[in-house]
Amino acid sequence: MARAAPNTSTIKSDSLQATFLRRATSALERMAATASPKTLSEALAAPTDAGSLARLLSRSDVVGPAIIELDPLVPALARNVEHRKLLIERAGGTLSAEDAGSLLGISRQAVDKRRRAGSLLALREGSDWRYPACQFDNTDVAAGIPDIVQAQTSSGPWVALDFLLAPDSSLGGRSPLEALKAGDREAVLRLLRSEAQDGFA
């Protein structure tokens, strides 16, 4: 019986995975050896594996000056990863386009159309779009979400989500999302205009 030829793309993928795992494991062993028990404990307090890694990588004293000299963005990138994970948690997670469509009573294509028009907040995850759950109000999008998405187009969806969830003194300590869901859209629009003017000052 003839034996099937090995799939070269699978072999290449396995080889890349093995190489990556070797390098990553080596880096983690070095960092774990230099980190204090307190630092390791703080990293382990993260709710996810990726969060633990991000916390460890964000510590320049653990990563080491030699690595930072070669790749100075490592701690900042790790902090950014952790911040994004926290934002998603505070947003109540994310929905797929299909789930968002079911909630809104529209098709996946209609969800994509709304995203492209800037009336839905969407975050890119690999080749897919995910929709923060917090923007939905029962069977619709909370009033004012499109204003925030469109105002933050140049800054990107992560900045829009950060704006949406951050408490602000001008809103009485509420987040823009809380103000929108309480029907105080005008106050949120004033805050958006104020931040846009500050950006050009």
Order of alpha helices (4+ residues) and beta strands (2+ residues): alpha-alpha-alpha-alpha-alpha-alpha-beta-alpha-alpha-beta-beta-beta-beta-alpha-alpha-alpha-alpha
